[in-house]
């Protein structure tokens, strides 16, 4: 099974539908937010985005194949070292949305999490 198909199956139907809706909605000029993943942190943290606005997270893992999982949105992907992973995103409710690394990356892994703050 190719990598793209395997990732689609890992996301599940709800996560894939949300991602595809975000991808269709994300305009070419959507703001891009640079995020770095490294043992054992995401930077910036928190990530602040406005409610109902298309943004694109551009996440770069610098030292390891980290995971990026947003349980509330039923979304996850792998972050390959040295590559930018682009995630179109629109969250239509205000408040916090938690995310975490779900690929074990060593002692301290359990602290590798973050929050998206969605402003009203």
NUMI-111020 format. One record per atom (N, C-alpha, C, O): residue in three letters; x, y, z. Coordinates in steps of 0.001 Angstrom, whole numbers, plus 500000, padded with zeros to 6 digits. Example, Ala and Ser with C-alpha at 12.3 -4.5 7.8 and 13.67 -1.06 7.14 Angstrom:
BEGIN
ala513190494310507800;ala512300495500507800;ala513200496700507800;ala514236496681508465;ser512850497750507080;ser513670498940507140;ser512900500030507870;ser513409501138508039;
This chain:
BEGIN
unk500855498827500000;unk500000500000500000;unk500902501237500000;unk501858501309500772;unk500597502208499135;unk501451503389499069;unk501253504276500292;unk500257504156501006;unk502211505167500523;unk502221506015501721;unk500991506902501788;unk500397507052502856;unk500596507498500658;unk499443508402500659;unk498179507669501092;unk497416508174501915;unk497958506486500543;unk496769505710500897;unk496811505298502364;unk495789505353503049;unk497988504882502859;unk498119504483504253;unk497780505659505167;unk497092505477506171;unk498256506871504832;unk497941508043505657;unk496445508332505638;unk495869508681506668;unk495809508190504473;unk494374508441504394;unk493621507485505307;unk492671507891505977;unk494028506232505342;unk493366505269506203;unk493600505581507674;unk492709505353508493;unk494771506096508033;unk495076506426509429;unk494236507598509929;unk493899507653511112;unk493900508517509060;unk493162509704509482;unk491725509398509842;unk491148510084510686;unk491141508406509240;unk489739508108509468;unk488865509017508622;unk489317510048508124;unk487623508626508469;unk486708509346507584;unk486461510776508046;unk486489511698507230;unk486218510978509340;unk485911512324509835;unk487109513255509698;unk486966514401509274;unk488292512758510060;unk489489513581509950;unk489801513916508507;unk490192515041508199;unk489631512944507618;unk489897513185506209;unk488906514186505644;unk489296515063504874;unk487629514077506008;unk486625515024505527;unk486949516436505990;unk486824517389505221;unk487365516572507249;unk487730517892507767;unk488948518447507041;unk488989519629506699;unk489940517592506807;unk491140518041506109;unk490824518455504683;unk491305519490504221;unk490024517663503977;unk489693517989502592;unk488862519266502525;unk489055520079501621;unk487945519452503465;unk487168520688503500;unk488092521865503721;unk487928522913503098;unk489063521699504606;unk490039522760504854;unk490895523020503636;unk491205524172503331;unk491283521972502934;unk492126522124501749;unk491371522848500650;unk491942523702499972;unk490092522522500460;unk489305523202499431;unk489093524653499809;unk489107525531498946;unk488894524915501117;unk488575526261501561;unk489807527153501648;unk489694528373501527;unk490972526567501855;unk492180527375502055;unk492547528105500767;unk492863527488499750;unk492499529411500835;unk492866530231499685;unk494379530235499525;unk495121529996500477;unk494814530508498318;unk496254530555498042;unk496939531589498928;unk498122531454499240;unk496207532613499331;unk496802533668500151;unk496503533492501645;unk496652534437502419;unk496083532290502053;unk495809532042503472;unk497090532264504276;unk498176531890503833;unk496962532872505458;unk498153533080506290;unk498827531752506617;unk498168530748506885;unk500146531775506587;unk500934530598506923;unk501562530808508297;unk502097531874508602;unk501482529772509106;unk502050529829510451;unk503164528797510518;unk502927527601510351;unk504378529268510763;unk505551528398510847;unk505605527761512231;unk505544528453513248;unk505721526436512258;unk505808525696513509;unk507013524766513415;unk507238524134512384;unk507782524687514491;unk508923523779514548;unk508658522702515583;unk508220522985516698;unk508934521449515193;unk508831520321516117;unk510235519805516371;unk510957519458515436;unk510621519757517644;unk511915519189518029;unk511749518578519405;unk510862518956520170;unk512622517622519706;unk512553516986521018;unk512602518071522076;unk513597518796522067;unk511769518258522882;unk510478517696523172;unk509463518821523209;unk508752518998524198;unk509401519583522120;unk508538520761522107;unk508104521148520706;unk508749520814519712;unk506997521858520661;unk506536522537519460;unk506715524026519706;unk506436524513520802;unk507178524751518694;unk507344526197518802;unk506744526840517563;unk507095526443516452;unk505843527828517708;unk505370528435518952;unk504359527541519646;unk503775526640519043;unk504175527805520889;unk503186527102521685;unk502705528064522763;unk503460528375523684;unk501489528534522673;unk500412528086521810;unk500500528693520403;unk501200529677520162;unk499757528061519490;unk499558528591518141;unk498233529334518196;unk497214528754518570;unk498235530614517826;unk497018531418517917;unk496469531650516509;unk497169532138515621;unk495196531287516330;unk494535531518515044;unk493151532113515293;unk492549531859516336;unk492644532899514350;unk491292533433514503;unk490233532392514119;unk490450531572513226;unk489107532436514791;unk487998531512514525;unk487473531722513102;unk487280532855512660;unk487246530611512393;unk486620530652511084;unk487483531189509954;unk486970531479508874;unk488773531324510180;unk489677531852509160;unk490592530734508670;unk491135529973509472;unk490760530636507355;unk491674529653506784;unk493108530028507114;unk493518531172506920;unk493863529070507607;unk495297529239507823;unk495971527960507327;unk495318526934507135;unk497257528035507129;unk498030526856506785;unk499160526731507789;unk500018527609507888;unk499154525626508538;unk500271525343509432;unk501385524749508585;unk501157523794507843;unk502570525296508686;unk503745524754508009;unk504681524252509098;unk505406525028509720;unk504652522936509319;unk505374522343510443;unk506630521641509928;unk506570520832509003;unk507767521965510546;unk509032521339510194;unk509583520608511415;unk509772521204512476;unk509836519316511253;unk510513518537512297;unk512011518647512026;unk512456518433510899;unk512777518975513044;unk514207519201512821;unk515094518021513224;unk516243517950512786;unk514594517097514044;unk515506516105514596;unk514997514666514621;unk515750513761514982;unk513754514434514253;unk513164513117514444;unk511847513086513670;unk511307514143513343;unk511323511905513373;unk509993511810512774;unk508958511903513893;unk508582510903514504;unk508515513115514137;unk507504513351515160;unk506126513107514561;unk505970513015513344;unk505145513006515426;unk503760512938514992;unk503072514235515343;unk503515514958516235;unk501990514535514644;unk501164515694514961;unk499733515189514989;unk499150514884513949;unk499177515103516180;unk497839514558516370;unk496962515594517061;unk497340516171518081;unk495777515819516483;unk494790516729517057;unk493528515896517301;unk492647515842516444;unk493439515245518474;unk492327514323518725;unk490943514938518528;unk490050514285517988;unk490756516180518958;unk489439516816518836;unk489001516927517375;unk487809516852517077;unk489957517104516466;unk489648517221515042;unk489762515882514320;unk489543515804513112;unk490106514829515063;unk490306513492514492;unk491304513537513335;unk491057513006512252;unk492437514186513600;unk493468514363512582;unk494824513973513141;unk495125514237514305;unk495650513335512297;unk497043513059512654;unk497856512897511388;unk497341512498510343;unk499133513211511500;unk500065512999510400;unk501464512845510970;unk501726513223512112;unk502354512291510171;unk503767512212510536;unk504473513466510036;unk504115514027509000;unk505478513892510788;unk506307515043510427;unk507704514511510132;unk508434514120511044;unk508065514498508870;unk509354513952508454;unk510459514974508708;unk510265516157508428;unk511606514555509229;unk512699515489509516;unk513149516239508263;unk513342515654507197;unk513308517550508427;unk513811518386507346;unk512803518725506270;unk513144519435505325;unk511580518246506375;unk510549518528505375;unk509439519355505996;unk509114519194507172;unk508864520240505201;unk507747521049505666;unk506451520281505392;unk506198519862504262;unk505646520102506421;unk504328519492506282;unk503306520613506366;unk503234521325507368;unk502518520768505314;unk501520521845505253;unk500141521278505597;unk499687520293505015;unk499494521931506561;unk498183521480507019;unk497204522641506908;unk497267523578507704;unk496289522590505921;unk495256523623505850;unk494288523428507010;unk493909522304507340;unk493900524527507612;unk493121524426508842;unk492144525580508929;unk492477526724508621;unk490934525261509353;unk489937526267509725;unk489170525681510894;unk488600524595510791;unk489155526395511994;unk488406525943513167;unk487305526967513405;unk487571528158513559;unk486076526493513432;unk484922527395513481;unk484372527648514878;unk483291528219515022;unk485095527235515900;unk484659527524517275;unk485832528132518035;unk486987527774517806;unk485523529049518935;unk486565529678519749;unk486936528760520904;unk486145527923521339;unk488165528940521390;unk488613528171522544;unk489865527379522239;unk490402527460521135;unk490332526614523210;unk491562525842523036;unk491318524510522321;unk490277523875522494;unk492302524103521515;unk492315522795520864;unk493711522217521115;unk494711522800520695;unk493776521092521786;unk495059520493522148;unk495597519603521039;unk494831518973520309;unk496930519556520918;unk497586518644519991;unk498781518017520683;unk499203518482521742;unk499336516950520084;unk500457516257520713;unk501270515508519668;unk500813515248518555;unk502490515171520068;unk503327514272519283;unk502925512857519686;unk502897512528520872;unk502615512024518700;unk502221510656519027;unk503216509617518494;unk502882508437518391;unk504424510048518158;unk505523509133517833;unk506535509238518966;unk507110510304519188;unk506756508150519679;unk507663508193520821;unk509034508691520389;unk509645508134519477;unk509514509741521044;unk510772510375520639;unk511791510425521778;unk512755511187521707;unk511592509629522816;unk512577509559523892;unk512033510077525209;unk510871510471525315;unk512913510068526226;unk512530510594527538;unk512154512059527383;unk512918512844526821;unk510997512423527871;unk510477513774527693;unk509358513820526662;unk508690514844526520;unk509145512720525939;unk508101512663524907;unk506728513017525460;unk505945513701524802;unk506439512550526668;unk505110512795527235;unk504817514277527442;unk503661514658527629;unk505845515109527411;unk505667516562527549;unk505534517267526204;unk505335518481526163;unk505643516513525089;unk505620517129523765;unk504179517272523300;unk503645516423522586;unk503572518360523721;unk502203518646523344;unk502043520154523217;unk502965520913523516;unk500897520572522782;unk500671521999522613;unk499194522320522522;unk498329521469522730;unk498939523564522209;unk497580524050522171;unk497438525045521023;unk498302525889520787;unk496332524914520330;unk495915525933519358;unk494870526762520069;unk493856526234520525;unk495111528067520167;unk494126528972520775;unk493355529631519641;unk493916530374518835;unk492066529346519594;unk491212529901518551;unk490505531109519153;unk489713530980520086;unk490803532283518606;unk490251533528519148;unk488886533817518535;unk488606533435517399;unk488050534491519301;unk486686534807518855;unk486672535844517760;unk485602536217517277;
